[in-house]
Amino acid sequence: MPLRIVASRPDPAIVGLPWDTPLEEWPDDIVVPLPRGLSRHVVRIVRLGSYVYAVKETQDDIAFREYRMLRDLQRMGMPSVVPQGVVTGREAPDGSGLPAVLITRHLQFSLPYRSLFSRGMTAEHVPVLIDAMAVLLVRLHLAGFYWGDVSLSNVLFRRNAGELAAYLVDAETGELHEDVSDRMRDYDITVGCENIFAELMDLSASGAVQHPIDGFAIIEHLRERYEALWRELTDLEEFGADEMWRIERRVERLNDLGFDVDELDIVTDLGGDTIRIQPKVVDLGHHAREVQALTGMSVEENQARRLLNDLAAFTAHFDLGREDRHVVASRWMHEIFEPIMAMIPPDATGKLEPAEVFHEILEHRWYLSERAGHEVNIHETARDYIDRYLTARPDEAITGQE
């Protein structure tokens, strides 16, 4: 059977991988020693030139189905890994068949949940992990995606200004629908609670966390966080005609949560005395899109909030409120952000994303200023943080060269 490779934006180097060898036997000069989550499949992380990929062995039909599903999710702007291709027709030198392979792009600065705990996360931080899962699940359900296998092991996490952002990794059991029914949503939540409870208990039993994790409290937190967010994003709100301000207030609340409202369904009764509003299309990334428009940077939502807050402080400090925001943002980048990033030694650029480094520097300035009794200069803070803390952190990015 001839080797077949189906790929989007194909990387020619993929052809040269040892497809006639089972993944578990691939040599160390190909495989990247990157933390991997638990998986029922054999998965390897490989470097090809300047790109890093995750390669997973599976069945032909499952590989193609998941590849197409991930492509659909990418087109919809959902937080998921980027599919690169499918390889079928693999044969060992003795002529025996080998499993098909799904290839996805490695998500830079992302970690499986177990690796987060080996990098300083404690039992007290678990609710932050669960909040990220709840946001991911709500976003997927709003987009019509029924997951079918919600678990921490099927997700990668990226740091997000003291919180986390979750990305779907495994879409093998997923389905896209016009709408996800309440029954489907409840099933996803129930399965998620069962899987996450088991994963956290296993994590606790392994000794990866110093203090015990209250699994029952955590899964209750997941359900409550999910339901509260779902209600805020979808509930019908009814009020009198003299309360039109509530439309703007609803939109502001959603913006505060980080969501943009692309479509709002507004209905009045025959007499015009009662008004009903319901968000129809919402999308996370309100502040992130603002940062991208002002600076060109692509960052996570909470990181964007921190950057915008510092930009606002910069604007107020130099009395630039009457200036065009794009002009002020350009000056802030030139005088604050870029000089700080230039302080980072080349061998420390893989520790954290630039926006996360800046968030940590802002946190560090708060501690230094409190201790000094006055606000410490941001550039002095950056030098102190980089020298004392950043350089000692483990890398969370894999680059094309070592």
Secondary structure as UniProt FT lines:
FT   STRAND          4..7
FT   HELIX           12..16
FT   TURN            19..20
FT   HELIX           23..25
FT   TURN            28..30
FT   STRAND          43..48
FT   TURN            49..50
FT   STRAND          51..58
FT   HELIX           60..75
FT   TURN            76..77
FT   STRAND          83..88
FT   TURN            93..94
FT   STRAND          100..105
FT   TURN            108..109
FT   STRAND          110..111
FT   HELIX           113..118
FT   TURN            119..120
FT   HELIX           123..125
FT   HELIX           126..142
FT   TURN            143..144
FT   STRAND          145..146
FT   HELIX           152..154
FT   STRAND          155..160
FT   TURN            161..162
FT   STRAND          163..168
FT   TURN            172..173
FT   STRAND          175..176
FT   HELIX           182..205
FT   TURN            206..207
FT   HELIX           215..234
FT   STRAND          237..240
FT   HELIX           241..243
FT   HELIX           245..256
FT   TURN            257..258
FT   STRAND          259..268
FT   TURN            270..271
FT   STRAND          274..284
FT   HELIX           286..295
FT   HELIX           301..317
FT   TURN            318..319
FT   TURN            321..322
FT   HELIX           325..332
FT   HELIX           333..337
FT   HELIX           338..343
FT   HELIX           346..348
FT   TURN            349..350
FT   HELIX           354..372
FT   HELIX           378..388
FT   HELIX           390..392
//
